[in-house]
Amino acid sequence: MSTSRSTGVGVVSPGRTPDFTAHLSEMGLSPAVAEEIERRIVAIETHEWQDDSRQPLSASELTGYVLVSVAACIVGLLLVIL
């Protein structure tokens, strides 16, 4: 069984079979939704995979995210108490 599929431009992407859209349709997704998922996966694999928004958070970004989340929870608790 092959674990790659063609993107339609001669590029083969690992992890999916050539009939990826057909397989999703067989599992109950409408063909339009399956084609849209396929299109988005191809866009990510070919154009967006190095975009900064696709990279993991740095330690400082993660720390800021956690601190803001904790602060929001504390504010929420204070509002409930008051």
PyMOL Python script that loads the backbone (N, CA, C, O; Angstrom):
from pymol import cmd

cmd.read_pdbstr("""\
ATOM      1  N   MET A   1       0.843  -1.182   0.000  1.00  0.00           N
ATOM      2  CA  MET A   1       0.000   0.000   0.000  1.00  0.00           C
ATOM      3  C   MET A   1       0.883   1.238   0.000  1.00  0.00           C
ATOM      4  O   MET A   1       1.814   1.343   0.798  1.00  0.00           O
ATOM      5  N   SER A   2       0.599   2.151  -0.872  1.00  0.00           N
ATOM      6  CA  SER A   2       1.368   3.388  -0.975  1.00  0.00           C
ATOM      7  C   SER A   2       0.923   4.371   0.101  1.00  0.00           C
ATOM      8  O   SER A   2      -0.258   4.443   0.442  1.00  0.00           O
ATOM      9  N   THR A   3       1.884   5.126   0.630  1.00  0.00           N
ATOM     10  CA  THR A   3       1.543   6.133   1.635  1.00  0.00           C
ATOM     11  C   THR A   3       1.840   7.529   1.121  1.00  0.00           C
ATOM     12  O   THR A   3       2.177   8.417   1.903  1.00  0.00           O
ATOM     13  N   SER A   4       1.721   7.733  -0.171  1.00  0.00           N
ATOM     14  CA  SER A   4       1.946   9.060  -0.724  1.00  0.00           C
ATOM     15  C   SER A   4       0.869   9.361  -1.744  1.00  0.00           C
ATOM     16  O   SER A   4       0.206   8.458  -2.255  1.00  0.00           O
ATOM     17  N   ARG A   5       0.701  10.637  -2.033  1.00  0.00           N
ATOM     18  CA  ARG A   5      -0.303  11.032  -3.012  1.00  0.00           C
ATOM     19  C   ARG A   5       0.264  12.115  -3.906  1.00  0.00           C
ATOM     20  O   ARG A   5       1.229  12.790  -3.548  1.00  0.00           O
ATOM     21  N   SER A   6      -0.330  12.272  -5.050  1.00  0.00           N
ATOM     22  CA  SER A   6       0.107  13.308  -5.973  1.00  0.00           C
ATOM     23  C   SER A   6      -0.645  14.594  -5.676  1.00  0.00           C
ATOM     24  O   SER A   6      -1.848  14.566  -5.419  1.00  0.00           O
ATOM     25  N   THR A   7       0.055  15.720  -5.710  1.00  0.00           N
ATOM     26  CA  THR A   7      -0.594  17.010  -5.481  1.00  0.00           C
ATOM     27  C   THR A   7      -1.114  17.614  -6.772  1.00  0.00           C
ATOM     28  O   THR A   7      -1.671  18.711  -6.762  1.00  0.00           O
ATOM     29  N   GLY A   8      -0.942  16.925  -7.867  1.00  0.00           N
ATOM     30  CA  GLY A   8      -1.435  17.432  -9.129  1.00  0.00           C
ATOM     31  C   GLY A   8      -0.404  18.253  -9.885  1.00  0.00           C
ATOM     32  O   GLY A   8      -0.654  18.639 -11.027  1.00  0.00           O
ATOM     33  N   VAL A   9       0.741  18.531  -9.286  1.00  0.00           N
ATOM     34  CA  VAL A   9       1.778  19.305  -9.951  1.00  0.00           C
ATOM     35  C   VAL A   9       3.078  18.514 -10.009  1.00  0.00           C
ATOM     36  O   VAL A   9       4.155  19.095 -10.144  1.00  0.00           O
ATOM     37  N   GLY A  10       2.983  17.207  -9.908  1.00  0.00           N
ATOM     38  CA  GLY A  10       4.165  16.373  -9.979  1.00  0.00           C
ATOM     39  C   GLY A  10       4.863  16.166  -8.654  1.00  0.00           C
ATOM     40  O   GLY A  10       5.892  15.493  -8.597  1.00  0.00           O
ATOM     41  N   VAL A  11       4.326  16.730  -7.590  1.00  0.00           N
ATOM     42  CA  VAL A  11       4.919  16.580  -6.268  1.00  0.00           C
ATOM     43  C   VAL A  11       4.151  15.508  -5.521  1.00  0.00           C
ATOM     44  O   VAL A  11       2.920  15.496  -5.522  1.00  0.00           O
ATOM     45  N   VAL A  12       4.883  14.609  -4.885  1.00  0.00           N
ATOM     46  CA  VAL A  12       4.239  13.558  -4.107  1.00  0.00           C
ATOM     47  C   VAL A  12       4.420  13.875  -2.640  1.00  0.00           C
ATOM     48  O   VAL A  12       5.535  14.118  -2.180  1.00  0.00           O
ATOM     49  N   SER A  13       3.324  13.872  -1.911  1.00  0.00           N
ATOM     50  CA  SER A  13       3.364  14.179  -0.485  1.00  0.00           C
ATOM     51  C   SER A  13       3.227  12.898   0.320  1.00  0.00           C
ATOM     52  O   SER A  13       2.366  12.072   0.014  1.00  0.00           O
ATOM     53  N   PRO A  14       4.058  12.712   1.345  1.00  0.00           N
ATOM     54  CA  PRO A  14       3.980  11.498   2.146  1.00  0.00           C
ATOM     55  C   PRO A  14       2.758  11.495   3.053  1.00  0.00           C
ATOM     56  O   PRO A  14       2.227  12.548   3.404  1.00  0.00           O
ATOM     57  N   GLY A  15       2.320  10.293   3.430  1.00  0.00           N
ATOM     58  CA  GLY A  15       1.302  10.169   4.454  1.00  0.00           C
ATOM     59  C   GLY A  15      -0.116   9.954   3.966  1.00  0.00           C
ATOM     60  O   GLY A  15      -0.974   9.609   4.778  1.00  0.00           O
ATOM     61  N   ARG A  16      -0.413  10.135   2.693  1.00  0.00           N
ATOM     62  CA  ARG A  16      -1.763   9.936   2.198  1.00  0.00           C
ATOM     63  C   ARG A  16      -1.732   9.115   0.920  1.00  0.00           C
ATOM     64  O   ARG A  16      -0.740   9.110   0.191  1.00  0.00           O
ATOM     65  N   THR A  17      -2.812   8.435   0.666  1.00  0.00           N
ATOM     66  CA  THR A  17      -2.907   7.608  -0.527  1.00  0.00           C
ATOM     67  C   THR A  17      -3.324   8.467  -1.715  1.00  0.00           C
ATOM     68  O   THR A  17      -3.840   9.568  -1.527  1.00  0.00           O
ATOM     69  N   PRO A  18      -3.109   7.978  -2.938  1.00  0.00           N
ATOM     70  CA  PRO A  18      -3.487   8.759  -4.123  1.00  0.00           C
ATOM     71  C   PRO A  18      -4.983   9.079  -4.186  1.00  0.00           C
ATOM     72  O   PRO A  18      -5.372  10.074  -4.797  1.00  0.00           O
ATOM     73  N   ASP A  19      -5.811   8.262  -3.572  1.00  0.00           N
ATOM     74  CA  ASP A  19      -7.256   8.501  -3.606  1.00  0.00           C
ATOM     75  C   ASP A  19      -7.739   9.084  -2.276  1.00  0.00           C
ATOM     76  O   ASP A  19      -8.761   8.660  -1.738  1.00  0.00           O
ATOM     77  N   PHE A  20      -6.999  10.050  -1.760  1.00  0.00           N
ATOM     78  CA  PHE A  20      -7.304  10.666  -0.470  1.00  0.00           C
ATOM     79  C   PHE A  20      -8.708  11.254  -0.451  1.00  0.00           C
ATOM     80  O   PHE A  20      -9.466  11.004   0.486  1.00  0.00           O
ATOM     81  N   THR A  21      -9.066  12.028  -1.467  1.00  0.00           N
ATOM     82  CA  THR A  21     -10.389  12.644  -1.533  1.00  0.00           C
ATOM     83  C   THR A  21     -11.476  11.584  -1.625  1.00  0.00           C
ATOM     84  O   THR A  21     -12.512  11.697  -0.970  1.00  0.00           O
ATOM     85  N   ALA A  22     -11.249  10.559  -2.432  1.00  0.00           N
ATOM     86  CA  ALA A  22     -12.233   9.481  -2.556  1.00  0.00           C
ATOM     87  C   ALA A  22     -12.405   8.747  -1.230  1.00  0.00           C
ATOM     88  O   ALA A  22     -13.520   8.380  -0.859  1.00  0.00           O
ATOM     89  N   HIS A  23     -11.303   8.535  -0.521  1.00  0.00           N
ATOM     90  CA  HIS A  23     -11.366   7.853   0.776  1.00  0.00           C
ATOM     91  C   HIS A  23     -12.179   8.672   1.777  1.00  0.00           C
ATOM     92  O   HIS A  23     -12.998   8.116   2.508  1.00  0.00           O
ATOM     93  N   LEU A  24     -11.962   9.985   1.817  1.00  0.00           N
ATOM     94  CA  LEU A  24     -12.740  10.836   2.717  1.00  0.00           C
ATOM     95  C   LEU A  24     -14.219  10.813   2.340  1.00  0.00           C
ATOM     96  O   LEU A  24     -15.085  10.817   3.215  1.00  0.00           O
ATOM     97  N   SER A  25     -14.505  10.790   1.049  1.00  0.00           N
ATOM     98  CA  SER A  25     -15.891  10.740   0.595  1.00  0.00           C
ATOM     99  C   SER A  25     -16.551   9.429   1.003  1.00  0.00           C
ATOM    100  O   SER A  25     -17.720   9.410   1.390  1.00  0.00           O
ATOM    101  N   GLU A  26     -15.799   8.333   0.916  1.00  0.00           N
ATOM    102  CA  GLU A  26     -16.326   7.028   1.318  1.00  0.00           C
ATOM    103  C   GLU A  26     -16.618   6.978   2.815  1.00  0.00           C
ATOM    104  O   GLU A  26     -17.492   6.231   3.254  1.00  0.00           O
ATOM    105  N   MET A  27     -15.894   7.764   3.592  1.00  0.00           N
ATOM    106  CA  MET A  27     -16.086   7.776   5.044  1.00  0.00           C
ATOM    107  C   MET A  27     -17.253   8.669   5.461  1.00  0.00           C
ATOM    108  O   MET A  27     -17.541   8.784   6.652  1.00  0.00           O
ATOM    109  N   GLY A  28     -17.926   9.298   4.505  1.00  0.00           N
ATOM    110  CA  GLY A  28     -19.119  10.059   4.815  1.00  0.00           C
ATOM    111  C   GLY A  28     -19.030  11.554   4.586  1.00  0.00           C
ATOM    112  O   GLY A  28     -20.041  12.248   4.699  1.00  0.00           O
ATOM    113  N   LEU A  29     -17.857  12.071   4.270  1.00  0.00           N
ATOM    114  CA  LEU A  29     -17.754  13.501   3.967  1.00  0.00           C
ATOM    115  C   LEU A  29     -18.306  13.761   2.577  1.00  0.00           C
ATOM    116  O   LEU A  29     -18.203  12.917   1.686  1.00  0.00           O
ATOM    117  N   SER A  30     -18.887  14.924   2.403  1.00  0.00           N
ATOM    118  CA  SER A  30     -19.349  15.264   1.063  1.00  0.00           C
ATOM    119  C   SER A  30     -18.124  15.476   0.173  1.00  0.00           C
ATOM    120  O   SER A  30     -17.077  15.895   0.666  1.00  0.00           O
ATOM    121  N   PRO A  31     -18.233  15.197  -1.112  1.00  0.00           N
ATOM    122  CA  PRO A  31     -17.086  15.378  -2.006  1.00  0.00           C
ATOM    123  C   PRO A  31     -16.541  16.801  -2.002  1.00  0.00           C
ATOM    124  O   PRO A  31     -15.332  16.994  -2.126  1.00  0.00           O
ATOM    125  N   ALA A  32     -17.405  17.797  -1.861  1.00  0.00           N
ATOM    126  CA  ALA A  32     -16.936  19.189  -1.838  1.00  0.00           C
ATOM    127  C   ALA A  32     -16.066  19.454  -0.617  1.00  0.00           C
ATOM    128  O   ALA A  32     -15.045  20.135  -0.717  1.00  0.00           O
ATOM    129  N   VAL A  33     -16.463  18.921   0.536  1.00  0.00           N
ATOM    130  CA  VAL A  33     -15.675  19.102   1.757  1.00  0.00           C
ATOM    131  C   VAL A  33     -14.348  18.357   1.635  1.00  0.00           C
ATOM    132  O   VAL A  33     -13.304  18.882   2.022  1.00  0.00           O
ATOM    133  N   ALA A  34     -14.385  17.142   1.100  1.00  0.00           N
ATOM    134  CA  ALA A  34     -13.157  16.361   0.925  1.00  0.00           C
ATOM    135  C   ALA A  34     -12.182  17.076  -0.007  1.00  0.00           C
ATOM    136  O   ALA A  34     -10.979  17.101   0.255  1.00  0.00           O
ATOM    137  N   GLU A  35     -12.691  17.655  -1.087  1.00  0.00           N
ATOM    138  CA  GLU A  35     -11.826  18.389  -2.012  1.00  0.00           C
ATOM    139  C   GLU A  35     -11.241  19.638  -1.360  1.00  0.00           C
ATOM    140  O   GLU A  35     -10.087  19.985  -1.612  1.00  0.00           O
ATOM    141  N   GLU A  36     -12.030  20.317  -0.522  1.00  0.00           N
ATOM    142  CA  GLU A  36     -11.536  21.511   0.166  1.00  0.00           C
ATOM    143  C   GLU A  36     -10.446  21.138   1.170  1.00  0.00           C
ATOM    144  O   GLU A  36      -9.448  21.848   1.286  1.00  0.00           O
ATOM    145  N   ILE A  37     -10.624  20.037   1.892  1.00  0.00           N
ATOM    146  CA  ILE A  37      -9.584  19.572   2.819  1.00  0.00           C
ATOM    147  C   ILE A  37      -8.312  19.257   2.044  1.00  0.00           C
ATOM    148  O   ILE A  37      -7.218  19.644   2.456  1.00  0.00           O
ATOM    149  N   GLU A  38      -8.452  18.562   0.931  1.00  0.00           N
ATOM    150  CA  GLU A  38      -7.301  18.232   0.085  1.00  0.00           C
ATOM    151  C   GLU A  38      -6.593  19.504  -0.386  1.00  0.00           C
ATOM    152  O   GLU A  38      -5.366  19.588  -0.344  1.00  0.00           O
ATOM    153  N   ARG A  39      -7.374  20.493  -0.836  1.00  0.00           N
ATOM    154  CA  ARG A  39      -6.800  21.745  -1.324  1.00  0.00           C
ATOM    155  C   ARG A  39      -6.030  22.464  -0.223  1.00  0.00           C
ATOM    156  O   ARG A  39      -4.941  22.985  -0.463  1.00  0.00           O
ATOM    157  N   ARG A  40      -6.590  22.492   0.980  1.00  0.00           N
ATOM    158  CA  ARG A  40      -5.916  23.171   2.091  1.00  0.00           C
ATOM    159  C   ARG A  40      -4.644  22.450   2.513  1.00  0.00           C
ATOM    160  O   ARG A  40      -3.645  23.095   2.832  1.00  0.00           O
ATOM    161  N   ILE A  41      -4.666  21.127   2.519  1.00  0.00           N
ATOM    162  CA  ILE A  41      -3.460  20.365   2.863  1.00  0.00           C
ATOM    163  C   ILE A  41      -2.356  20.653   1.855  1.00  0.00           C
ATOM    164  O   ILE A  41      -1.203  20.855   2.234  1.00  0.00           O
ATOM    165  N   VAL A  42      -2.704  20.673   0.583  1.00  0.00           N
ATOM    166  CA  VAL A  42      -1.710  20.963  -0.457  1.00  0.00           C
ATOM    167  C   VAL A  42      -1.157  22.370  -0.278  1.00  0.00           C
ATOM    168  O   VAL A  42       0.048  22.580  -0.417  1.00  0.00           O
ATOM    169  N   ALA A  43      -2.017  23.338   0.029  1.00  0.00           N
ATOM    170  CA  ALA A  43      -1.551  24.718   0.227  1.00  0.00           C
ATOM    171  C   ALA A  43      -0.581  24.805   1.395  1.00  0.00           C
ATOM    172  O   ALA A  43       0.434  25.495   1.311  1.00  0.00           O
ATOM    173  N   ILE A  44      -0.884  24.120   2.464  1.00  0.00           N
ATOM    174  CA  ILE A  44       0.010  24.140   3.631  1.00  0.00           C
ATOM    175  C   ILE A  44       1.332  23.467   3.300  1.00  0.00           C
ATOM    176  O   ILE A  44       2.395  23.985   3.642  1.00  0.00           O
ATOM    177  N   GLU A  45       1.274  22.321   2.638  1.00  0.00           N
ATOM    178  CA  GLU A  45       2.499  21.582   2.318  1.00  0.00           C
ATOM    179  C   GLU A  45       3.397  22.331   1.348  1.00  0.00           C
ATOM    180  O   GLU A  45       4.621  22.233   1.439  1.00  0.00           O
ATOM    181  N   THR A  46       2.811  23.075   0.424  1.00  0.00           N
ATOM    182  CA  THR A  46       3.624  23.690  -0.622  1.00  0.00           C
ATOM    183  C   THR A  46       3.957  25.153  -0.375  1.00  0.00           C
ATOM    184  O   THR A  46       4.994  25.630  -0.834  1.00  0.00           O
ATOM    185  N   HIS A  47       3.099  25.877   0.342  1.00  0.00           N
ATOM    186  CA  HIS A  47       3.303  27.321   0.461  1.00  0.00           C
ATOM    187  C   HIS A  47       3.490  27.814   1.888  1.00  0.00           C
ATOM    188  O   HIS A  47       4.263  28.742   2.123  1.00  0.00           O
ATOM    189  N   GLU A  48       2.803  27.215   2.833  1.00  0.00           N
ATOM    190  CA  GLU A  48       2.739  27.798   4.169  1.00  0.00           C
ATOM    191  C   GLU A  48       3.589  27.086   5.210  1.00  0.00           C
ATOM    192  O   GLU A  48       3.634  27.537   6.354  1.00  0.00           O
ATOM    193  N   TRP A  49       4.253  26.014   4.871  1.00  0.00           N
ATOM    194  CA  TRP A  49       4.914  25.203   5.892  1.00  0.00           C
ATOM    195  C   TRP A  49       6.054  25.922   6.589  1.00  0.00           C
ATOM    196  O   TRP A  49       6.417  25.539   7.701  1.00  0.00           O
ATOM    197  N   GLN A  50       6.632  26.950   5.979  1.00  0.00           N
ATOM    198  CA  GLN A  50       7.699  27.703   6.633  1.00  0.00           C
ATOM    199  C   GLN A  50       7.229  29.047   7.167  1.00  0.00           C
ATOM    200  O   GLN A  50       8.034  29.814   7.696  1.00  0.00           O
ATOM    201  N   ASP A  51       5.957  29.344   7.040  1.00  0.00           N
ATOM    202  CA  ASP A  51       5.418  30.605   7.537  1.00  0.00           C
ATOM    203  C   ASP A  51       5.591  30.678   9.052  1.00  0.00           C
ATOM    204  O   ASP A  51       5.467  29.668   9.745  1.00  0.00           O
ATOM    205  N   ASP A  52       5.878  31.876   9.563  1.00  0.00           N
ATOM    206  CA  ASP A  52       6.085  32.048  11.002  1.00  0.00           C
ATOM    207  C   ASP A  52       4.885  31.595  11.826  1.00  0.00           C
ATOM    208  O   ASP A  52       5.051  31.115  12.947  1.00  0.00           O
ATOM    209  N   SER A  53       3.688  31.742  11.285  1.00  0.00           N
ATOM    210  CA  SER A  53       2.502  31.345  12.041  1.00  0.00           C
ATOM    211  C   SER A  53       2.394  29.832  12.191  1.00  0.00           C
ATOM    212  O   SER A  53       1.621  29.357  13.023  1.00  0.00           O
ATOM    213  N   ARG A  54       3.147  29.066  11.412  1.00  0.00           N
ATOM    214  CA  ARG A  54       3.125  27.605  11.488  1.00  0.00           C
ATOM    215  C   ARG A  54       4.239  27.048  12.371  1.00  0.00           C
ATOM    216  O   ARG A  54       4.310  25.838  12.584  1.00  0.00           O
ATOM    217  N   GLN A  55       5.100  27.907  12.882  1.00  0.00           N
ATOM    218  CA  GLN A  55       6.228  27.463  13.708  1.00  0.00           C
ATOM    219  C   GLN A  55       5.808  27.383  15.172  1.00  0.00           C
ATOM    220  O   GLN A  55       4.875  28.074  15.581  1.00  0.00           O
ATOM    221  N   PRO A  56       6.481  26.550  15.967  1.00  0.00           N
ATOM    222  CA  PRO A  56       6.142  26.456  17.389  1.00  0.00           C
ATOM    223  C   PRO A  56       6.431  27.771  18.111  1.00  0.00           C
ATOM    224  O   PRO A  56       7.255  28.570  17.667  1.00  0.00           O
ATOM    225  N   LEU A  57       5.745  27.979  19.221  1.00  0.00           N
ATOM    226  CA  LEU A  57       5.961  29.188  20.006  1.00  0.00           C
ATOM    227  C   LEU A  57       7.338  29.160  20.652  1.00  0.00           C
ATOM    228  O   LEU A  57       7.825  28.105  21.060  1.00  0.00           O
ATOM    229  N   SER A  58       7.958  30.332  20.739  1.00  0.00           N
ATOM    230  CA  SER A  58       9.227  30.434  21.458  1.00  0.00           C
ATOM    231  C   SER A  58       8.929  30.400  22.956  1.00  0.00           C
ATOM    232  O   SER A  58       7.772  30.495  23.364  1.00  0.00           O
ATOM    233  N   ALA A  59       9.964  30.266  23.764  1.00  0.00           N
ATOM    234  CA  ALA A  59       9.782  30.209  25.215  1.00  0.00           C
ATOM    235  C   ALA A  59       9.152  31.496  25.737  1.00  0.00           C
ATOM    236  O   ALA A  59       8.282  31.449  26.607  1.00  0.00           O
ATOM    237  N   SER A  60       9.580  32.642  25.215  1.00  0.00           N
ATOM    238  CA  SER A  60       9.012  33.909  25.688  1.00  0.00           C
ATOM    239  C   SER A  60       7.555  34.064  25.250  1.00  0.00           C
ATOM    240  O   SER A  60       6.735  34.581  26.009  1.00  0.00           O
ATOM    241  N   GLU A  61       7.225  33.623  24.034  1.00  0.00           N
ATOM    242  CA  GLU A  61       5.835  33.688  23.577  1.00  0.00           C
ATOM    243  C   GLU A  61       4.946  32.775  24.412  1.00  0.00           C
ATOM    244  O   GLU A  61       3.837  33.150  24.791  1.00  0.00           O
ATOM    245  N   LEU A  62       5.439  31.579  24.694  1.00  0.00           N
ATOM    246  CA  LEU A  62       4.679  30.633  25.501  1.00  0.00           C
ATOM    247  C   LEU A  62       4.472  31.167  26.916  1.00  0.00           C
ATOM    248  O   LEU A  62       3.383  31.042  27.475  1.00  0.00           O
ATOM    249  N   THR A  63       5.510  31.757  27.491  1.00  0.00           N
ATOM    250  CA  THR A  63       5.407  32.345  28.830  1.00  0.00           C
ATOM    251  C   THR A  63       4.370  33.466  28.841  1.00  0.00           C
ATOM    252  O   THR A  63       3.538  33.533  29.746  1.00  0.00           O
ATOM    253  N   GLY A  64       4.417  34.334  27.851  1.00  0.00           N
ATOM    254  CA  GLY A  64       3.439  35.416  27.756  1.00  0.00           C
ATOM    255  C   GLY A  64       2.026  34.892  27.613  1.00  0.00           C
ATOM    256  O   GLY A  64       1.104  35.412  28.241  1.00  0.00           O
ATOM    257  N   TYR A  65       1.847  33.868  26.793  1.00  0.00           N
ATOM    258  CA  TYR A  65       0.534  33.264  26.587  1.00  0.00           C
ATOM    259  C   TYR A  65      -0.004  32.695  27.895  1.00  0.00           C
ATOM    260  O   TYR A  65      -1.169  32.905  28.234  1.00  0.00           O
ATOM    261  N   VAL A  66       0.841  31.976  28.629  1.00  0.00           N
ATOM    262  CA  VAL A  66       0.418  31.373  29.895  1.00  0.00           C
ATOM    263  C   VAL A  66       0.081  32.457  30.914  1.00  0.00           C
ATOM    264  O   VAL A  66      -0.929  32.353  31.610  1.00  0.00           O
ATOM    265  N   LEU A  67       0.912  33.496  31.013  1.00  0.00           N
ATOM    266  CA  LEU A  67       0.655  34.568  31.979  1.00  0.00           C
ATOM    267  C   LEU A  67      -0.645  35.308  31.674  1.00  0.00           C
ATOM    268  O   LEU A  67      -1.407  35.625  32.588  1.00  0.00           O
ATOM    269  N   VAL A  68      -0.899  35.580  30.415  1.00  0.00           N
ATOM    270  CA  VAL A  68      -2.149  36.248  30.039  1.00  0.00           C
ATOM    271  C   VAL A  68      -3.341  35.344  30.351  1.00  0.00           C
ATOM    272  O   VAL A  68      -4.370  35.826  30.824  1.00  0.00           O
ATOM    273  N   SER A  69      -3.215  34.050  30.094  1.00  0.00           N
ATOM    274  CA  SER A  69      -4.302  33.113  30.392  1.00  0.00           C
ATOM    275  C   SER A  69      -4.581  33.046  31.888  1.00  0.00           C
ATOM    276  O   SER A  69      -5.739  33.054  32.305  1.00  0.00           O
ATOM    277  N   VAL A  70      -3.529  32.979  32.694  1.00  0.00           N
ATOM    278  CA  VAL A  70      -3.694  32.942  34.154  1.00  0.00           C
ATOM    279  C   VAL A  70      -4.323  34.244  34.640  1.00  0.00           C
ATOM    280  O   VAL A  70      -5.214  34.221  35.490  1.00  0.00           O
ATOM    281  N   ALA A  71      -3.874  35.370  34.114  1.00  0.00           N
ATOM    282  CA  ALA A  71      -4.448  36.660  34.504  1.00  0.00           C
ATOM    283  C   ALA A  71      -5.935  36.724  34.149  1.00  0.00           C
ATOM    284  O   ALA A  71      -6.736  37.234  34.931  1.00  0.00           O
ATOM    285  N   ALA A  72      -6.301  36.214  32.986  1.00  0.00           N
ATOM    286  CA  ALA A  72      -7.711  36.210  32.582  1.00  0.00           C
ATOM    287  C   ALA A  72      -8.536  35.333  33.518  1.00  0.00           C
ATOM    288  O   ALA A  72      -9.667  35.682  33.855  1.00  0.00           O
ATOM    289  N   CYS A  73      -7.987  34.210  33.935  1.00  0.00           N
ATOM    290  CA  CYS A  73      -8.695  33.332  34.879  1.00  0.00           C
ATOM    291  C   CYS A  73      -8.874  34.016  36.230  1.00  0.00           C
ATOM    292  O   CYS A  73      -9.937  33.914  36.843  1.00  0.00           O
ATOM    293  N   ILE A  74      -7.850  34.706  36.691  1.00  0.00           N
ATOM    294  CA  ILE A  74      -7.936  35.415  37.974  1.00  0.00           C
ATOM    295  C   ILE A  74      -8.985  36.520  37.903  1.00  0.00           C
ATOM    296  O   ILE A  74      -9.773  36.686  38.834  1.00  0.00           O
ATOM    297  N   VAL A  75      -8.999  37.264  36.821  1.00  0.00           N
ATOM    298  CA  VAL A  75     -10.016  38.308  36.648  1.00  0.00           C
ATOM    299  C   VAL A  75     -11.407  37.682  36.632  1.00  0.00           C
ATOM    300  O   VAL A  75     -12.331  38.214  37.246  1.00  0.00           O
ATOM    301  N   GLY A  76     -11.561  36.573  35.943  1.00  0.00           N
ATOM    302  CA  GLY A  76     -12.851  35.881  35.915  1.00  0.00           C
ATOM    303  C   GLY A  76     -13.284  35.424  37.294  1.00  0.00           C
ATOM    304  O   GLY A  76     -14.450  35.574  37.659  1.00  0.00           O
ATOM    305  N   LEU A  77     -12.357  34.866  38.066  1.00  0.00           N
ATOM    306  CA  LEU A  77     -12.681  34.444  39.431  1.00  0.00           C
ATOM    307  C   LEU A  77     -13.078  35.634  40.301  1.00  0.00           C
ATOM    308  O   LEU A  77     -14.020  35.542  41.088  1.00  0.00           O
ATOM    309  N   LEU A  78     -12.366  36.743  40.164  1.00  0.00           N
ATOM    310  CA  LEU A  78     -12.713  37.941  40.933  1.00  0.00           C
ATOM    311  C   LEU A  78     -14.107  38.441  40.581  1.00  0.00           C
ATOM    312  O   LEU A  78     -14.852  38.873  41.462  1.00  0.00           O
ATOM    313  N   LEU A  79     -14.461  38.388  39.315  1.00  0.00           N
ATOM    314  CA  LEU A  79     -15.799  38.819  38.902  1.00  0.00           C
ATOM    315  C   LEU A  79     -16.876  37.903  39.475  1.00  0.00           C
ATOM    316  O   LEU A  79     -17.949  38.370  39.856  1.00  0.00           O
ATOM    317  N   VAL A  80     -16.596  36.613  39.539  1.00  0.00           N
ATOM    318  CA  VAL A  80     -17.567  35.667  40.095  1.00  0.00           C
ATOM    319  C   VAL A  80     -17.721  35.899  41.594  1.00  0.00           C
ATOM    320  O   VAL A  80     -18.834  35.868  42.120  1.00  0.00           O
ATOM    321  N   ILE A  81     -16.605  36.130  42.280  1.00  0.00           N
ATOM    322  CA  ILE A  81     -16.638  36.340  43.728  1.00  0.00           C
ATOM    323  C   ILE A  81     -17.355  37.642  44.078  1.00  0.00           C
ATOM    324  O   ILE A  81     -18.142  37.691  45.023  1.00  0.00           O
ATOM    325  N   LEU A  82     -17.080  38.682  43.319  1.00  0.00           N
ATOM    326  CA  LEU A  82     -17.689  39.977  43.616  1.00  0.00           C
ATOM    327  C   LEU A  82     -19.096  40.009  43.080  1.00  0.00           C
ATOM    328  O   LEU A  82     -19.790  41.016  43.225  1.00  0.00           O
TER     329      LEU A  82
END
""", "prot")
cmd.dss("prot")
cmd.show_as("cartoon", "prot")
cmd.util.cbc("prot")
cmd.orient("prot")
